[in-house]
């Protein structure tokens, strides 16, 4: 009683049924976006299971749920942390930091250099 399934036998049975399983290594982050939220899983364990040509992904990890930033199609979402970083490194007011980030496609390092070179 209480005997588990032999992993080797399980693998052979899956192979006979045409099911393969592969771990995706070195995953840093998985983001699932809905209309109004982002589910961010860091240091996630991701497994890809292929069955009859269909791939299914199993994701496990710590999740952070956060509201999704709404932006226009031609605009870049600027995280508040990036605005604060540019402000602290350049002494620029918030409006200038946001403007520089938008001009640099949301890249904080480029925005800092842009402001510093003015």
Biopython code that builds the backbone (N, CA, C, O; Angstrom):
import numpy as np
from Bio.PDB.StructureBuilder import StructureBuilder

atoms = [
    (1, "UNK", "N", (0.842, -1.178, 0.000)),
    (1, "UNK", "CA", (0.000, 0.000, 0.000)),
    (1, "UNK", "C", (0.890, 1.245, 0.000)),
    (1, "UNK", "O", (1.967, 1.227, 0.596)),
    (2, "UNK", "N", (0.458, 2.331, -0.661)),
    (2, "UNK", "CA", (1.205, 3.568, -0.652)),
    (2, "UNK", "C", (2.339, 3.602, -1.672)),
    (2, "UNK", "O", (3.140, 4.537, -1.667)),
    (3, "UNK", "N", (2.422, 2.585, -2.558)),
    (3, "UNK", "CA", (3.486, 2.583, -3.563)),
    (3, "UNK", "C", (3.171, 3.621, -4.631)),
    (3, "UNK", "O", (2.050, 3.693, -5.134)),
    (4, "UNK", "N", (4.161, 4.412, -4.964)),
    (4, "UNK", "CA", (3.985, 5.400, -6.011)),
    (4, "UNK", "C", (4.250, 4.797, -7.378)),
    (4, "UNK", "O", (4.638, 3.635, -7.497)),
    (5, "UNK", "N", (4.038, 5.591, -8.389)),
    (5, "UNK", "CA", (4.281, 5.158, -9.754)),
    (5, "UNK", "C", (5.778, 5.257, -10.036)),
    (5, "UNK", "O", (6.422, 6.243, -9.678)),
    (6, "UNK", "N", (6.311, 4.250, -10.663)),
    (6, "UNK", "CA", (7.720, 4.246, -11.044)),
    (6, "UNK", "C", (7.931, 5.312, -12.123)),
    (6, "UNK", "O", (7.301, 5.245, -13.178)),
    (7, "UNK", "N", (8.810, 6.299, -11.876)),
    (7, "UNK", "CA", (9.012, 7.381, -12.853)),
    (7, "UNK", "C", (9.450, 6.865, -14.230)),
    (7, "UNK", "O", (9.064, 7.419, -15.259)),
    (8, "UNK", "N", (10.251, 5.811, -14.236)),
    (8, "UNK", "CA", (10.719, 5.255, -15.510)),
    (8, "UNK", "C", (9.552, 4.670, -16.303)),
    (8, "UNK", "O", (9.443, 4.878, -17.511)),
    (9, "UNK", "N", (8.688, 3.940, -15.612)),
    (9, "UNK", "CA", (7.514, 3.366, -16.276)),
    (9, "UNK", "C", (6.572, 4.457, -16.770)),
    (9, "UNK", "O", (5.988, 4.344, -17.847)),
    (10, "UNK", "N", (6.430, 5.505, -15.982)),
    (10, "UNK", "CA", (5.574, 6.637, -16.369)),
    (10, "UNK", "C", (6.119, 7.292, -17.632)),
    (10, "UNK", "O", (5.353, 7.619, -18.538)),
    (11, "UNK", "N", (7.425, 7.485, -17.701)),
    (11, "UNK", "CA", (8.042, 8.106, -18.868)),
    (11, "UNK", "C", (7.837, 7.233, -20.113)),
    (11, "UNK", "O", (7.544, 7.746, -21.193)),
    (12, "UNK", "N", (7.992, 5.919, -19.957)),
    (12, "UNK", "CA", (7.790, 4.999, -21.078)),
    (12, "UNK", "C", (6.331, 5.016, -21.548)),
    (12, "UNK", "O", (6.062, 4.989, -22.749)),
    (13, "UNK", "N", (5.409, 5.060, -20.614)),
    (13, "UNK", "CA", (3.982, 5.103, -20.965)),
    (13, "UNK", "C", (3.651, 6.397, -21.707)),
    (13, "UNK", "O", (2.899, 6.381, -22.681)),
    (14, "UNK", "N", (4.208, 7.509, -21.250)),
    (14, "UNK", "CA", (3.977, 8.789, -21.918)),
    (14, "UNK", "C", (4.537, 8.755, -23.343)),
    (14, "UNK", "O", (3.912, 9.259, -24.276)),
    (15, "UNK", "N", (5.711, 8.162, -23.497)),
    (15, "UNK", "CA", (6.327, 8.071, -24.821)),
    (15, "UNK", "C", (5.455, 7.240, -25.763)),
    (15, "UNK", "O", (5.281, 7.604, -26.926)),
    (16, "UNK", "N", (4.904, 6.123, -25.269)),
    (16, "UNK", "CA", (4.021, 5.271, -26.083)),
    (16, "UNK", "C", (2.776, 6.034, -26.532)),
    (16, "UNK", "O", (2.254, 5.790, -27.620)),
    (17, "UNK", "N", (2.301, 6.963, -25.691)),
    (17, "UNK", "CA", (1.102, 7.735, -26.026)),
    (17, "UNK", "C", (1.437, 8.988, -26.837)),
    (17, "UNK", "O", (0.542, 9.760, -27.182)),
    (18, "UNK", "N", (2.723, 9.192, -27.143)),
    (18, "UNK", "CA", (3.120, 10.352, -27.937)),
    (18, "UNK", "C", (3.182, 11.642, -27.140)),
    (18, "UNK", "O", (3.004, 12.726, -27.695)),
    (19, "UNK", "N", (3.432, 11.534, -25.849)),
    (19, "UNK", "CA", (3.512, 12.709, -24.984)),
    (19, "UNK", "C", (4.970, 12.929, -24.599)),
    (19, "UNK", "O", (5.639, 12.009, -24.127)),
    (20, "UNK", "N", (5.458, 14.148, -24.802)),
    (20, "UNK", "CA", (6.818, 14.473, -24.362)),
    (20, "UNK", "C", (6.761, 15.674, -23.433)),
    (20, "UNK", "O", (5.852, 16.501, -23.506)),
    (21, "UNK", "N", (7.745, 15.746, -22.570)),
    (21, "UNK", "CA", (7.793, 16.800, -21.560)),
    (21, "UNK", "C", (9.204, 17.358, -21.528)),
    (21, "UNK", "O", (10.178, 16.605, -21.528)),
    (22, "UNK", "N", (9.311, 18.679, -21.502)),
    (22, "UNK", "CA", (10.614, 19.331, -21.497)),
    (22, "UNK", "C", (10.595, 20.514, -20.532)),
    (22, "UNK", "O", (9.678, 21.335, -20.562)),
    (23, "UNK", "N", (11.607, 20.592, -19.683)),
    (23, "UNK", "CA", (11.729, 21.740, -18.777)),
    (23, "UNK", "C", (12.446, 22.860, -19.521)),
    (23, "UNK", "O", (13.467, 22.629, -20.169)),
    (24, "UNK", "N", (11.913, 24.066, -19.424)),
    (24, "UNK", "CA", (12.560, 25.234, -20.020)),
    (24, "UNK", "C", (13.443, 25.835, -18.932)),
    (24, "UNK", "O", (12.952, 26.271, -17.890)),
    (25, "UNK", "N", (14.728, 25.854, -19.178)),
    (25, "UNK", "CA", (15.699, 26.265, -18.152)),
    (25, "UNK", "C", (15.964, 27.773, -18.175)),
    (25, "UNK", "O", (15.722, 28.452, -19.172)),
    (26, "UNK", "N", (16.465, 28.268, -17.053)),
    (26, "UNK", "CA", (16.913, 29.654, -16.891)),
    (26, "UNK", "C", (15.819, 30.690, -17.147)),
    (26, "UNK", "O", (16.099, 31.782, -17.641)),
    (27, "UNK", "N", (14.574, 30.347, -16.809)),
    (27, "UNK", "CA", (13.471, 31.303, -16.967)),
    (27, "UNK", "C", (13.613, 32.379, -15.895)),
    (27, "UNK", "O", (13.714, 32.069, -14.708)),
    (28, "UNK", "N", (13.620, 33.617, -16.308)),
    (28, "UNK", "CA", (13.746, 34.729, -15.370)),
    (28, "UNK", "C", (12.392, 35.276, -14.948)),
    (28, "UNK", "O", (12.192, 35.648, -13.791)),
    (29, "UNK", "N", (11.448, 35.321, -15.912)),
    (29, "UNK", "CA", (10.172, 35.956, -15.617)),
    (29, "UNK", "C", (9.131, 35.500, -16.633)),
    (29, "UNK", "O", (9.438, 35.314, -17.811)),
    (30, "UNK", "N", (7.899, 35.321, -16.167)),
    (30, "UNK", "CA", (6.766, 35.028, -17.048)),
    (30, "UNK", "C", (5.703, 36.076, -16.740)),
    (30, "UNK", "O", (5.368, 36.310, -15.579)),
    (31, "UNK", "N", (5.175, 36.705, -17.792)),
    (31, "UNK", "CA", (4.146, 37.729, -17.608)),
    (31, "UNK", "C", (2.890, 37.302, -18.364)),
    (31, "UNK", "O", (2.940, 36.997, -19.555)),
    (32, "UNK", "N", (1.778, 37.287, -17.659)),
    (32, "UNK", "CA", (0.479, 37.027, -18.267)),
    (32, "UNK", "C", (-0.293, 38.329, -18.191)),
    (32, "UNK", "O", (-0.539, 38.840, -17.099)),
    (33, "UNK", "N", (-0.682, 38.876, -19.345)),
    (33, "UNK", "CA", (-1.386, 40.159, -19.384)),
    (33, "UNK", "C", (-2.854, 39.941, -19.721)),
    (33, "UNK", "O", (-3.196, 39.248, -20.679)),
    (34, "UNK", "N", (-3.710, 40.549, -18.909)),
    (34, "UNK", "CA", (-5.127, 40.600, -19.221)),
    (34, "UNK", "C", (-5.443, 42.054, -19.554)),
    (34, "UNK", "O", (-4.542, 42.892, -19.586)),
    (35, "UNK", "N", (-6.696, 42.354, -19.796)),
    (35, "UNK", "CA", (-7.067, 43.723, -20.162)),
    (35, "UNK", "C", (-6.706, 44.735, -19.083)),
    (35, "UNK", "O", (-6.369, 45.877, -19.395)),
    (36, "UNK", "N", (-6.772, 44.325, -17.808)),
    (36, "UNK", "CA", (-6.529, 45.297, -16.746)),
    (36, "UNK", "C", (-5.486, 44.879, -15.706)),
    (36, "UNK", "O", (-5.218, 45.638, -14.775)),
    (37, "UNK", "N", (-4.886, 43.676, -15.846)),
    (37, "UNK", "CA", (-3.904, 43.210, -14.859)),
    (37, "UNK", "C", (-2.724, 42.538, -15.534)),
    (37, "UNK", "O", (-2.807, 42.097, -16.681)),
    (38, "UNK", "N", (-1.622, 42.468, -14.797)),
    (38, "UNK", "CA", (-0.460, 41.681, -15.195)),
    (38, "UNK", "C", (-0.152, 40.718, -14.069)),
    (38, "UNK", "O", (-0.084, 41.113, -12.905)),
    (39, "UNK", "N", (0.035, 39.454, -14.414)),
    (39, "UNK", "CA", (0.452, 38.434, -13.460)),
    (39, "UNK", "C", (1.920, 38.175, -13.760)),
    (39, "UNK", "O", (2.252, 37.624, -14.809)),
    (40, "UNK", "N", (2.806, 38.572, -12.842)),
    (40, "UNK", "CA", (4.233, 38.452, -13.056)),
    (40, "UNK", "C", (4.777, 37.355, -12.154)),
    (40, "UNK", "O", (4.705, 37.452, -10.929)),
    (41, "UNK", "N", (5.326, 36.305, -12.774)),
    (41, "UNK", "CA", (5.925, 35.198, -12.035)),
    (41, "UNK", "C", (7.433, 35.297, -12.191)),
    (41, "UNK", "O", (7.953, 35.224, -13.304)),
    (42, "UNK", "N", (8.138, 35.462, -11.077)),
    (42, "UNK", "CA", (9.586, 35.555, -11.119)),
    (42, "UNK", "C", (10.192, 34.222, -10.713)),
    (42, "UNK", "O", (9.608, 33.468, -9.935)),
    (43, "UNK", "N", (11.366, 33.946, -11.251)),
    (43, "UNK", "CA", (12.069, 32.687, -11.007)),
    (43, "UNK", "C", (11.120, 31.509, -11.195)),
    (43, "UNK", "O", (11.053, 30.605, -10.362)),
    (44, "UNK", "N", (10.398, 31.539, -12.295)),
    (44, "UNK", "CA", (9.365, 30.539, -12.561)),
    (44, "UNK", "C", (9.974, 29.235, -13.067)),
    (44, "UNK", "O", (10.997, 29.231, -13.751)),
    (45, "UNK", "N", (9.328, 28.141, -12.718)),
    (45, "UNK", "CA", (9.647, 26.831, -13.277)),
    (45, "UNK", "C", (8.635, 26.584, -14.387)),
    (45, "UNK", "O", (7.430, 26.561, -14.135)),
    (46, "UNK", "N", (9.120, 26.396, -15.623)),
    (46, "UNK", "CA", (8.238, 26.241, -16.770)),
    (46, "UNK", "C", (8.508, 24.895, -17.432)),
    (46, "UNK", "O", (9.654, 24.549, -17.721)),
    (47, "UNK", "N", (7.445, 24.149, -17.666)),
    (47, "UNK", "CA", (7.525, 22.860, -18.329)),
    (47, "UNK", "C", (6.632, 22.899, -19.558)),
    (47, "UNK", "O", (5.490, 23.353, -19.492)),
    (48, "UNK", "N", (7.163, 22.418, -20.689)),
    (48, "UNK", "CA", (6.397, 22.335, -21.933)),
    (48, "UNK", "C", (6.031, 20.875, -22.161)),
    (48, "UNK", "O", (6.906, 20.012, -22.230)),
    (49, "UNK", "N", (4.734, 20.603, -22.278)),
    (49, "UNK", "CA", (4.246, 19.256, -22.543)),
    (49, "UNK", "C", (3.669, 19.255, -23.959)),
    (49, "UNK", "O", (2.798, 20.063, -24.283)),
    (50, "UNK", "N", (4.164, 18.340, -24.801)),
    (50, "UNK", "CA", (3.674, 18.219, -26.172)),
    (50, "UNK", "C", (2.873, 16.929, -26.284)),
    (50, "UNK", "O", (3.378, 15.845, -25.992)),
    (51, "UNK", "N", (1.611, 17.059, -26.712)),
    (51, "UNK", "CA", (0.730, 15.903, -26.854)),
    (51, "UNK", "C", (-0.058, 16.079, -28.146)),
    (51, "UNK", "O", (-0.800, 17.048, -28.305)),
    (52, "UNK", "N", (0.107, 15.143, -29.056)),
    (52, "UNK", "CA", (-0.571, 15.166, -30.343)),
    (52, "UNK", "C", (-0.336, 16.485, -31.082)),
    (52, "UNK", "O", (-1.256, 17.043, -31.680)),
    (53, "UNK", "N", (0.895, 16.971, -31.032)),
    (53, "UNK", "CA", (1.267, 18.195, -31.733)),
    (53, "UNK", "C", (0.892, 19.480, -31.028)),
    (53, "UNK", "O", (1.298, 20.552, -31.476)),
    (54, "UNK", "N", (0.139, 19.420, -29.949)),
    (54, "UNK", "CA", (-0.264, 20.600, -29.188)),
    (54, "UNK", "C", (0.700, 20.801, -28.024)),
    (54, "UNK", "O", (1.045, 19.853, -27.319)),
    (55, "UNK", "N", (1.127, 22.033, -27.833)),
    (55, "UNK", "CA", (2.025, 22.354, -26.718)),
    (55, "UNK", "C", (1.230, 23.015, -25.596)),
    (55, "UNK", "O", (0.422, 23.916, -25.822)),
    (56, "UNK", "N", (1.484, 22.539, -24.386)),
    (56, "UNK", "CA", (0.878, 23.117, -23.191)),
    (56, "UNK", "C", (2.012, 23.505, -22.262)),
    (56, "UNK", "O", (2.963, 22.743, -22.088)),
    (57, "UNK", "N", (1.919, 24.685, -21.662)),
    (57, "UNK", "CA", (2.962, 25.150, -20.759)),
    (57, "UNK", "C", (2.429, 25.159, -19.337)),
    (57, "UNK", "O", (1.344, 25.672, -19.062)),
    (58, "UNK", "N", (3.214, 24.581, -18.445)),
    (58, "UNK", "CA", (2.882, 24.595, -17.017)),
    (58, "UNK", "C", (3.873, 25.538, -16.351)),
    (58, "UNK", "O", (5.085, 25.377, -16.497)),
    (59, "UNK", "N", (3.354, 26.529, -15.614)),
    (59, "UNK", "CA", (4.187, 27.545, -14.988)),
    (59, "UNK", "C", (3.965, 27.521, -13.483)),
    (59, "UNK", "O", (2.827, 27.556, -13.015)),
    (60, "UNK", "N", (5.062, 27.460, -12.724)),
    (60, "UNK", "CA", (4.982, 27.495, -11.264)),
    (60, "UNK", "C", (5.952, 28.546, -10.745)),
    (60, "UNK", "O", (7.071, 28.666, -11.244)),
    (61, "UNK", "N", (5.526, 29.300, -9.750)),
    (61, "UNK", "CA", (6.400, 30.304, -9.165)),
    (61, "UNK", "C", (5.609, 31.285, -8.326)),
    (61, "UNK", "O", (4.384, 31.213, -8.232)),
    (62, "UNK", "N", (6.340, 32.202, -7.721)),
    (62, "UNK", "CA", (5.706, 33.253, -6.935)),
    (62, "UNK", "C", (5.108, 34.275, -7.894)),
    (62, "UNK", "O", (5.756, 34.688, -8.855)),
    (63, "UNK", "N", (3.863, 34.681, -7.628)),
    (63, "UNK", "CA", (3.185, 35.605, -8.538)),
    (63, "UNK", "C", (2.924, 36.942, -7.859)),
    (63, "UNK", "O", (2.582, 37.009, -6.678)),
    (64, "UNK", "N", (3.096, 37.997, -8.636)),
    (64, "UNK", "CA", (2.727, 39.349, -8.206)),
    (64, "UNK", "C", (1.676, 39.831, -9.194)),
    (64, "UNK", "O", (1.911, 39.842, -10.403)),
    (65, "UNK", "N", (0.521, 40.228, -8.682)),
    (65, "UNK", "CA", (-0.543, 40.745, -9.540)),
    (65, "UNK", "C", (-0.519, 42.259, -9.418)),
    (65, "UNK", "O", (-0.542, 42.812, -8.319)),
    (66, "UNK", "N", (-0.472, 42.918, -10.569)),
    (66, "UNK", "CA", (-0.430, 44.383, -10.545)),
    (66, "UNK", "C", (-1.336, 44.926, -11.642)),
    (66, "UNK", "O", (-1.588, 44.251, -12.640)),
    (67, "UNK", "N", (-1.822, 46.147, -11.453)),
    (67, "UNK", "CA", (-2.678, 46.725, -12.489)),
    (67, "UNK", "C", (-1.865, 46.973, -13.756)),
    (67, "UNK", "O", (-0.676, 47.288, -13.697)),
    (68, "UNK", "N", (-2.515, 46.828, -14.881)),
    (68, "UNK", "CA", (-1.829, 47.052, -16.155)),
    (68, "UNK", "C", (-1.898, 48.523, -16.507)),
    (68, "UNK", "O", (-2.945, 49.159, -16.383)),
    (69, "UNK", "N", (-0.768, 49.058, -16.950)),
    (69, "UNK", "CA", (-0.722, 50.462, -17.333)),
    (69, "UNK", "C", (-1.340, 50.621, -18.712)),
    (69, "UNK", "O", (-0.951, 49.947, -19.665)),
    (70, "UNK", "N", (-2.298, 51.514, -18.802)),
    (70, "UNK", "CA", (-2.952, 51.780, -20.084)),
    (70, "UNK", "C", (-2.150, 52.838, -20.836)),
    (70, "UNK", "O", (-1.793, 53.875, -20.277)),
    (71, "UNK", "N", (-1.872, 52.564, -22.106)),
    (71, "UNK", "CA", (-1.147, 53.523, -22.942)),
    (71, "UNK", "C", (-1.785, 53.551, -24.316)),
    (71, "UNK", "O", (-2.460, 52.605, -24.723)),
    (72, "UNK", "N", (-1.564, 54.641, -25.022)),
    (72, "UNK", "CA", (-2.019, 54.732, -26.403)),
    (72, "UNK", "C", (-1.133, 53.822, -27.247)),
    (72, "UNK", "O", (-0.021, 53.488, -26.839)),
    (73, "UNK", "N", (-1.609, 53.424, -28.404)),
    (73, "UNK", "CA", (-0.875, 52.509, -29.272)),
    (73, "UNK", "C", (0.524, 53.001, -29.623)),
    (73, "UNK", "O", (1.453, 52.198, -29.715)),
    (74, "UNK", "N", (0.689, 54.306, -29.821)),
    (74, "UNK", "CA", (1.982, 54.834, -30.247)),
    (74, "UNK", "C", (2.818, 55.364, -29.075)),
    (74, "UNK", "O", (3.817, 56.048, -29.298)),
    (75, "UNK", "N", (2.434, 55.065, -27.858)),
    (75, "UNK", "CA", (3.115, 55.584, -26.688)),
    (75, "UNK", "C", (3.769, 54.449, -25.893)),
    (75, "UNK", "O", (3.287, 53.316, -25.903)),
    (76, "UNK", "N", (4.856, 54.762, -25.214)),
    (76, "UNK", "CA", (5.573, 53.782, -24.410)),
    (76, "UNK", "C", (5.113, 53.895, -22.959)),
    (76, "UNK", "O", (4.973, 55.006, -22.447)),
    (77, "UNK", "N", (4.872, 52.759, -22.284)),
    (77, "UNK", "CA", (4.522, 52.781, -20.861)),
    (77, "UNK", "C", (5.779, 53.118, -20.061)),
    (77, "UNK", "O", (6.814, 52.471, -20.226)),
    (78, "UNK", "N", (5.693, 54.111, -19.213)),
    (78, "UNK", "CA", (6.839, 54.546, -18.423)),
    (78, "UNK", "C", (6.588, 54.182, -16.961)),
    (78, "UNK", "O", (5.747, 54.800, -16.309)),
    (79, "UNK", "N", (7.310, 53.181, -16.436)),
    (79, "UNK", "CA", (7.149, 52.814, -15.024)),
    (79, "UNK", "C", (7.608, 53.947, -14.101)),
    (79, "UNK", "O", (8.581, 54.641, -14.394)),
    (80, "UNK", "N", (6.908, 54.122, -13.000)),
    (80, "UNK", "CA", (7.233, 55.180, -12.043)),
    (80, "UNK", "C", (8.664, 55.030, -11.514)),
    (80, "UNK", "O", (9.336, 56.027, -11.249)),
    (81, "UNK", "N", (9.132, 53.770, -11.360)),
    (81, "UNK", "CA", (10.504, 53.554, -10.862)),
    (81, "UNK", "C", (11.529, 54.165, -11.823)),
    (81, "UNK", "O", (12.540, 54.715, -11.387)),
    (82, "UNK", "N", (11.266, 54.069, -13.131)),
    (82, "UNK", "CA", (12.184, 54.631, -14.118)),
    (82, "UNK", "C", (12.186, 56.157, -14.054)),
    (82, "UNK", "O", (13.234, 56.791, -14.175)),
    (83, "UNK", "N", (11.005, 56.737, -13.863)),
    (83, "UNK", "CA", (10.909, 58.198, -13.734)),
    (83, "UNK", "C", (11.719, 58.653, -12.518)),
    (83, "UNK", "O", (12.486, 59.612, -12.600)),
    (84, "UNK", "N", (11.543, 57.958, -11.391)),
    (84, "UNK", "CA", (12.265, 58.310, -10.160)),
    (84, "UNK", "C", (13.782, 58.170, -10.351)),
    (84, "UNK", "O", (14.553, 58.994, -9.860)),
    (85, "UNK", "N", (14.201, 57.121, -11.067)),
    (85, "UNK", "CA", (15.633, 56.910, -11.308)),
    (85, "UNK", "C", (16.216, 58.057, -12.120)),
    (85, "UNK", "O", (17.270, 58.591, -11.773)),
    (86, "UNK", "N", (15.545, 58.437, -13.189)),
    (86, "UNK", "CA", (16.028, 59.534, -14.035)),
    (86, "UNK", "C", (16.070, 60.833, -13.235)),
    (86, "UNK", "O", (17.028, 61.600, -13.337)),
    (87, "UNK", "N", (15.034, 61.076, -12.441)),
    (87, "UNK", "CA", (15.005, 62.293, -11.620)),
    (87, "UNK", "C", (16.164, 62.319, -10.623)),
    (87, "UNK", "O", (16.829, 63.342, -10.460)),
    (88, "UNK", "N", (16.404, 61.174, -9.953)),
    (88, "UNK", "CA", (17.455, 61.140, -8.929)),
    (88, "UNK", "C", (18.847, 61.264, -9.533)),
    (88, "UNK", "O", (19.741, 61.834, -8.906)),
    (89, "UNK", "N", (19.046, 60.745, -10.733)),
    (89, "UNK", "CA", (20.369, 60.788, -11.361)),
    (89, "UNK", "C", (20.675, 62.115, -12.044)),
    (89, "UNK", "O", (21.839, 62.468, -12.233)),
    (90, "UNK", "N", (19.614, 62.861, -12.418)),
    (90, "UNK", "CA", (19.834, 64.089, -13.185)),
    (90, "UNK", "C", (19.396, 65.353, -12.461)),
    (90, "UNK", "O", (19.805, 66.454, -12.828)),
    (91, "UNK", "N", (18.565, 65.200, -11.431)),
    (91, "UNK", "CA", (18.027, 66.382, -10.758)),
    (91, "UNK", "C", (16.925, 67.054, -11.561)),
    (91, "UNK", "O", (16.479, 68.144, -11.204)),
    (92, "UNK", "N", (16.483, 66.424, -12.633)),
    (92, "UNK", "CA", (15.444, 67.001, -13.494)),
    (92, "UNK", "C", (14.081, 66.868, -12.824)),
    (92, "UNK", "O", (13.856, 65.942, -12.045)),
    (93, "UNK", "N", (13.165, 67.801, -13.128)),
    (93, "UNK", "CA", (11.798, 67.668, -12.611)),
    (93, "UNK", "C", (11.096, 66.480, -13.275)),
    (93, "UNK", "O", (11.538, 65.982, -14.311)),
    (94, "UNK", "N", (10.013, 66.043, -12.669)),
    (94, "UNK", "CA", (9.296, 64.859, -13.142)),
    (94, "UNK", "C", (8.872, 64.984, -14.603)),
    (94, "UNK", "O", (9.029, 64.037, -15.374)),
    (95, "UNK", "N", (8.337, 66.137, -14.989)),
    (95, "UNK", "CA", (7.861, 66.320, -16.358)),
    (95, "UNK", "C", (8.988, 66.117, -17.365)),
    (95, "UNK", "O", (8.786, 65.503, -18.413)),
    (96, "UNK", "N", (10.177, 66.632, -17.045)),
    (96, "UNK", "CA", (11.331, 66.491, -17.959)),
    (96, "UNK", "C", (11.798, 65.041, -18.006)),
    (96, "UNK", "O", (12.163, 64.539, -19.069)),
    (97, "UNK", "N", (11.789, 64.365, -16.856)),
    (97, "UNK", "CA", (12.200, 62.963, -16.816)),
    (97, "UNK", "C", (11.266, 62.104, -17.666)),
    (97, "UNK", "O", (11.724, 61.247, -18.423)),
    (98, "UNK", "N", (9.957, 62.332, -17.542)),
    (98, "UNK", "CA", (8.976, 61.587, -18.341)),
    (98, "UNK", "C", (9.176, 61.884, -19.822)),
    (98, "UNK", "O", (9.154, 60.969, -20.645)),
    (99, "UNK", "N", (9.369, 63.144, -20.167)),
    (99, "UNK", "CA", (9.570, 63.535, -21.561)),
    (99, "UNK", "C", (10.807, 62.847, -22.143)),
    (99, "UNK", "O", (10.758, 62.319, -23.253)),
    (100, "UNK", "N", (11.908, 62.854, -21.399)),
    (100, "UNK", "CA", (13.144, 62.224, -21.874)),
    (100, "UNK", "C", (12.963, 60.713, -22.034)),
    (100, "UNK", "O", (13.459, 60.128, -22.996)),
    (101, "UNK", "N", (12.260, 60.086, -21.098)),
    (101, "UNK", "CA", (12.008, 58.647, -21.208)),
    (101, "UNK", "C", (11.173, 58.331, -22.446)),
    (101, "UNK", "O", (11.444, 57.350, -23.139)),
    (102, "UNK", "N", (10.172, 59.144, -22.726)),
    (102, "UNK", "CA", (9.347, 58.928, -23.924)),
    (102, "UNK", "C", (10.180, 59.099, -25.190)),
    (102, "UNK", "O", (10.039, 58.334, -26.144)),
    (103, "UNK", "N", (11.048, 60.108, -25.193)),
    (103, "UNK", "CA", (11.897, 60.358, -26.356)),
    (103, "UNK", "C", (12.915, 59.237, -26.570)),
    (103, "UNK", "O", (13.394, 59.033, -27.685)),
    (104, "UNK", "N", (13.240, 58.517, -25.505)),
    (104, "UNK", "CA", (14.238, 57.440, -25.575)),
    (104, "UNK", "C", (13.584, 56.060, -25.490)),
    (104, "UNK", "O", (14.218, 55.101, -25.049)),
    (105, "UNK", "N", (12.342, 55.957, -25.903)),
    (105, "UNK", "CA", (11.603, 54.680, -25.920)),
    (105, "UNK", "C", (11.618, 53.964, -24.574)),
    (105, "UNK", "O", (11.676, 52.735, -24.522)),
    (106, "UNK", "N", (11.566, 54.729, -23.488)),
    (106, "UNK", "CA", (11.467, 54.138, -22.158)),
    (106, "UNK", "C", (12.774, 53.624, -21.592)),
    (106, "UNK", "O", (12.761, 52.932, -20.574)),
    (107, "UNK", "N", (13.904, 53.934, -22.211)),
    (107, "UNK", "CA", (15.212, 53.452, -21.745)),
    (107, "UNK", "C", (15.813, 54.450, -20.752)),
    (107, "UNK", "O", (16.241, 55.531, -21.157)),
    (108, "UNK", "N", (15.853, 54.104, -19.443)),
    (108, "UNK", "CA", (16.336, 55.048, -18.434)),
    (108, "UNK", "C", (17.765, 55.533, -18.666)),
    (108, "UNK", "O", (18.037, 56.723, -18.505)),
    (109, "UNK", "N", (18.675, 54.648, -19.038)),
    (109, "UNK", "CA", (20.075, 55.056, -19.227)),
    (109, "UNK", "C", (20.181, 56.101, -20.345)),
    (109, "UNK", "O", (20.893, 57.097, -20.210)),
    (110, "UNK", "N", (19.467, 55.862, -21.446)),
    (110, "UNK", "CA", (19.492, 56.814, -22.554)),
    (110, "UNK", "C", (18.868, 58.150, -22.148)),
    (110, "UNK", "O", (19.351, 59.212, -22.541)),
    (111, "UNK", "N", (17.792, 58.090, -21.362)),
    (111, "UNK", "CA", (17.132, 59.319, -20.911)),
    (111, "UNK", "C", (18.058, 60.130, -20.007)),
    (111, "UNK", "O", (18.118, 61.356, -20.103)),
    (112, "UNK", "N", (18.778, 59.433, -19.130)),
    (112, "UNK", "CA", (19.731, 60.121, -18.243)),
    (112, "UNK", "C", (20.810, 60.803, -19.070)),
    (112, "UNK", "O", (21.126, 61.970, -18.837)),
    (113, "UNK", "N", (21.382, 60.080, -20.040)),
    (113, "UNK", "CA", (22.427, 60.669, -20.895)),
    (113, "UNK", "C", (21.891, 61.852, -21.676)),
    (113, "UNK", "O", (22.580, 62.859, -21.840)),
    (114, "UNK", "N", (20.667, 61.733, -22.156)),
    (114, "UNK", "CA", (20.055, 62.821, -22.932)),
    (114, "UNK", "C", (19.949, 64.091, -22.091)),
    (114, "UNK", "O", (20.333, 65.172, -22.538)),
    (115, "UNK", "N", (19.430, 63.956, -20.882)),
    (115, "UNK", "CA", (19.274, 65.127, -20.005)),
    (115, "UNK", "C", (20.632, 65.688, -19.608)),
    (115, "UNK", "O", (20.826, 66.903, -19.586)),
    (116, "UNK", "N", (21.572, 64.800, -19.294)),
    (116, "UNK", "CA", (22.897, 65.253, -18.853)),
    (116, "UNK", "C", (23.663, 65.972, -19.977)),
    (116, "UNK", "O", (24.517, 66.814, -19.699)),
    (117, "UNK", "N", (23.366, 65.648, -21.231)),
    (117, "UNK", "CA", (24.088, 66.259, -22.341)),
    (117, "UNK", "C", (23.481, 67.587, -22.786)),
    (117, "UNK", "O", (24.008, 68.244, -23.684)),
    (118, "UNK", "N", (22.389, 67.974, -22.169)),
    (118, "UNK", "CA", (21.727, 69.249, -22.561)),
    (118, "UNK", "C", (22.415, 70.430, -21.936)),
    (118, "UNK", "O", (22.001, 71.570, -22.152)),
]
sb = StructureBuilder()
sb.init_structure("model")
sb.init_model(0)
sb.init_chain("A")
sb.init_seg("    ")
for serial, (resi, resn, name, xyz) in enumerate(atoms, 1):
    if name == "N":
        sb.init_residue(resn, " ", resi, " ")
    sb.init_atom(name, np.array(xyz, "f"), 0.0, 1.0, " ", f" {name:<3s}", serial, name[0])
structure = sb.get_structure()
